[in-house]
Amino acid sequence: MIPRINKILSIPVALILLLAVTIVPTVVYSLSPTDGNSSNTLPVTNTKLSYPKPLNDPAKAVDDSTPYLNIAKSSYLASRTRASLQNISGISPLTSSHRSYGSYINYNTAISGVYAAHEVRTDLTFPADSNLNVLYAPTLNAPNWCPVESATMYDHEPGAATTTRSYIVSDNNLATHPVVKPIDSTFMSKYVRTYPEGQLYFTEIFNNGQNWYVFLYNFNTAQWEQQYVCPVSEMGTDQHGWEVWESYLQNTNPTVPKIEMNQLQVGINNNWYYVDSSRGALCDSLTGYNKQMVSQYYHWKVWS
């Protein structure tokens, strides 16, 4: 009887072992970045969809496939810059002024580019009241006097019924947003995918010694698309870069859902590295919200 029992039990045990092996999630390893040691590639936590590889050569980028989405030439949103927000006429001064949370990127002339994943919140809605509420989150800027930013902008004008949600490129030297693309179904289908962090798009700012480039990754074509370019002679105001949650809110602490940033990296000599404590620092002037630096300093989130 004992051998027979062992034979019967061996089948479910084998099945259990087989299932245990098959349900263990596989870890997808990206080709980049490293932790500073070229032989030690860091794992990507997403088990279904890997993160796009950063671009090292602007010549390999393709033209923007959605120029028709850009409403900058016809929209007031193009002028919703820091300078305009700090000097608004006709309404009361901003009560909470300028608040930020996230990561500084250290000045380093060897850095040619920055890369990050930005969460998009199509459910973020500010109160329909008389307040002006503008949130850039996340907003990415490269070090080395870079004049451009790649960001998500949430804007609610006084008395407006809705909150606009846009992908923008900001040229701080020209004090305008030359790219303003509504985050609609077309934008979402081309540039956004769902990861464990949320709905993410991937962006990069790159300097090839002649120009500053801003790229978005198109998942449908698996290609980086050029969104904006300006000469390196056009300089920004800061030698360090940043990747932050940045608010100009008259309604002091309106409720906002979680907004997350991950995979903040810098490119040096065609290699990409996480912005860790040797390459970045904490930026924090934010009060009234929950905030977490998940991994210094390449992964953070903010929420009400």
Phi, psi and omega in degrees: 000324183296313177302322180295318178299316180299321180294319180294317183289335185294333182291305179297327178297317179297320179296318180298316179296320180296315178297320181299324180287318187285336183267357176290122183293137176276143179265124179273127179260126177279164177284351180203161000263185173249171180266018181112342177250117187299343181269357184242092179277132183277144183280148171268135186280340179288127184266357183243324186223116182283162178283142177299148178280135178300156182262133179257346184230109180302335180295341180271355175281156178250168179294155177301127180272353182231049178297335180292343177281341186286113182254017186303322184287343184240005186238143175298339183299333180296335182260005179278066182262173178304315182300318181291324181290331181275350182223054182274133177256152175089354176224165181293154180300155178297127185280333182248000175054222189252119179232141184220154171211140177151226190232133164274149175246121187298145174298129180197111185295346178282345181284124179258340182200165174228151187215143179198162174252127182248129174281139176252134177242099179285352179262004180283120181223124176276158180300142178276082181223199185273005182271150170264122178233122179229132180228125170257110186198116350281163173229127188250131177223139180274155174285182177074042174065035179291131183269353188247155174228150175241122193207165166257130180242128173250122186230130174231113181280153179304126178081356181289153181273341185227164173254127178273145180233120188222149165270131182229153162246127180252130174253101186288337177289323179269355180054049177205166172254098181289344176235123174223106181244117176304137178276085182251192184295326178293314178300314182298319184290331182270318194247354187237138173222159183269125177237174177304329180286335184142201178274116190242143161243158184243134184224156181215143170242130188224142178239117180260015181094344178243320184223156165265130179242148172238128182239151167237146179266126178264113183289332182291327181252353183057043180225150172276133180249135178283125179259332184196152176212142174211156183289152179293342176294341175276106189255148175276194186255353186229142177278335175271162174253183180202161172216100193222163166266115190232124187238147166230096191236117174285320172283104199314309182223066176296151180291132176228145176286171178301133171236129189235147174232140180215166173067028179295121185224157173239145178260128178224116179054045177071007172250150183241136186228142173299146175279092180262195184294342178273348184237357182207183180205167181281135170247118184207101169235020186267129173234157175088359180226157171283147182207147181212126170271097186294315177217120182294129343244034188256005182208116179216168175208153180226141178200164179284000000 
